[in-house]
Amino acid sequence: MSYASDATPLWTPNPATVGDTRMAQFMQATGHGRYGELWQWSVDAPAAFWTEVWRFCGVLGERGETVLEDGDRMPGARWFPQARLNYAENLLRRGPDAGEALVFRGENKVERRWTHAELHAEVARFQQFLIAAGVGVGDRVAGYLPNLPETLAAMLATTALGAIWSSASPDFGVQGVLDRFGQIEPKVLVCVDGYWYNGKPVDCLAKNAEVAARMPSLRHTVVVPYLNATPVLDGIANAVGWQQMLTVDGPKTPIFKRVAFDHPLFIMFSSGTTGVPKCIVHCHGGVLLQHLKEHVLHSDVRPGDRLFYFTTCGWMMWNWLVSGLAAGATLLLYDGSPFAAGGAVLFDYAAAEKMTHFGTSAKFIDAAAKLGLTPGRTHDLAALRAMFSTGSPLSPEGFDWVYREIKQDILLASISGGTDIVSCFVLGNPVLPVYRGEIQCRGLGMAVEVFDEDGSPLRGAKGELVCTRPFPAMPVGFWNDADGSKYRAAYFERFPNIWCHGDFSELTAHDGMIIYGRSDATLNPGGVRIGTAEIYRQVEQLPEVLEALVIGQDWPPGRNDDVRVVLFVKLAEGAVLDAALVDRIKRQIRDNTTPRHVPARIVQVQDIPRTKSGKIVELAVRNVVHDRPVKNVEALANPEALDCFRARAELAD
């Protein structure tokens, strides 16, 4: 069953101001009166489109004459092969006199502000340390850090030199860090003495020492103070404190080494719940152009705007957030629990800092609704123009809550893409209406379609989200994959020369998109494909259910020719999964979907396992239920939650 959005939009751009948006100005500059026409041109004439993005967004660098080589190959296409540019130079383009660069809040414990002059100085001084440490073009620097100002400075210093940045959040365990950074052999590790979460300090020094001892490639470990002004570094090999490192003499102006368009910029990691994480390599030009397009055009980020995304440094949304500097935004950074201070801490931040763009996860919106928050009534959100949601599909009820309890005149941009492209396939648009439960549009320059099992395009029916033509933000490859076989296997084996992303999706009558969940987690009872989001949408409307996870269990046991649907529920405090609640859950699902969606079993668990970025892990639970190993529990934020599922022996009946 498909859930089509309502015919009446929840939000329509104001005719009096929509012409002021950067998207409208871009449409005028390229001679396109409607977004659909602009999108079609962007995928039919990619060389002309991406050249215009470069020009319109004012990219610093030499573009060269050639825009695209081997444009019919995927992978294999080369963008701007003669170009020379630097990602960090474009992020710091406003210069040291531009005013406030960032604001940082660490729950209610720490608040700091950096001007552009301070950011430039920190970048320059860390650069001098890297140069003295022998870090040069192509070397790796790893950050094991919270979302701190120093994290941003370290990344910019690294990438400005042509070295490669990679990061993970400090809640990763030692093995999880080694599984990631051990593959890429960094010369320098930047870490933190600890962090705050939900009002409690979490010390990281012992983990740092073990990681440093087990990573032979390291020449230096730099420790950023957060919990303590002068952390004790005894026991960490070749360690230096951030303040001491910054005493290195050198210029206060960063050095920018312009590199090829496809020169490696970031190494990012897959979630790793099905094995050792894949090391995905992204390039300077691809990330910069794609993020400028998404910030400037699709998000209408303008100079002076105040951009926020709730993210850790282990999630691609951190990389997306910090690119906002290139669009002229001031960054609003946050580290800690999103529900500190009684659940209102992020809205306190939004009001105090006159936030213009608020980014978060669909799960946060669901949880805020469950808590009964009414931020539109309790906080001054007059400056807020856009809200972003990603990480999992945002339910139609989540759309309702935003427009009811946050603001009626706001662009709600549900967005979807992934670490694989460090950006979006489908996302928001300030010149289009917002329909309930629906992502607004396909991204410019992204030839996104929905295919059936045989590779034929679909509209108004569920299928595989694909991209049929190359785009600059495709990875340049995987680390340690010399022949490209792992890269091709990840995206191009299902449909030759077509990127198959692995999302179960539907292209709507409005030319928008609905995402129903990951294709590899799609349920298939009796041969009928069901997206997990369709079930979550229904069951999580019940006040007793805080969260749910659904899998297909091979049934009967020992066979793999059919499955039954099994639903696990985490209940509100005091709620009990008795016969009456089971009946209500089944009736809610049956009445609003189909009988095929109704689970054969409903089981109460104490917690739902999730990745560090907050995504629930259906595949890991499915492996546990089928007595198969979960290959990388270090990728989970709460691996102990899997024990709830190992103990459910009644699933065998």
Secondary structure, 3 states (H helix, E strand, C coil): CCCCCCCCCCECCCCCCHHHCHHHHHHHHHCCCCHHHHHHHHHHCHHHHHHHHHHHCCCCCECCCCCEECCCCCCCCEECCCCEECHHHHHCCCCCCCCEEEEEEECCCEEEEEEHHHHHHHHHHHHHHHHHCCCCCCCEEEEECCCCHHHHHHHHHHHHCCCEEEEECCCCCHHHHHHHHHHHCCCEEEEECEEEECCEEEECHHHHHHHHHCCCCCCEEEEECCCCCCCCCCCCCCEEEHHHHCCCCCCCCCCCCCEECCCEEEEEECCCCCCCCCEEEEEHHHHHHHHHHHHHHHCCCCCCCEEEECCCCCCHHHHHHHHHHHHCCEEEEEECCCCCHHHCHHHHHHHHCCCCEEEEEHHHHHHHHHCCCCHHHHCCCCCCCEEEEECCCCCHHHHHHHHHHHCCCCEEEECEEECCCCEEEEECCCCCCECCCCECEECCCCCEEEECCCCCECCCCEEEEEECCCCCCCCCEECCCCCCHHHHHHHCCCCCCCEEEEEEEEECCCCCEEEEEEHHHCECHHHCCECHHHHHHHHCCCCCEEEEEEEEEECCCCCCCCEEEEEEEEECCCCCCCHHHHHHHHHHHHHHCCHHHCCCEEEECCCCCEECCCCECHHHHHHHHCCCCCCCHHHECCHHHHHHHHCCHHHHC
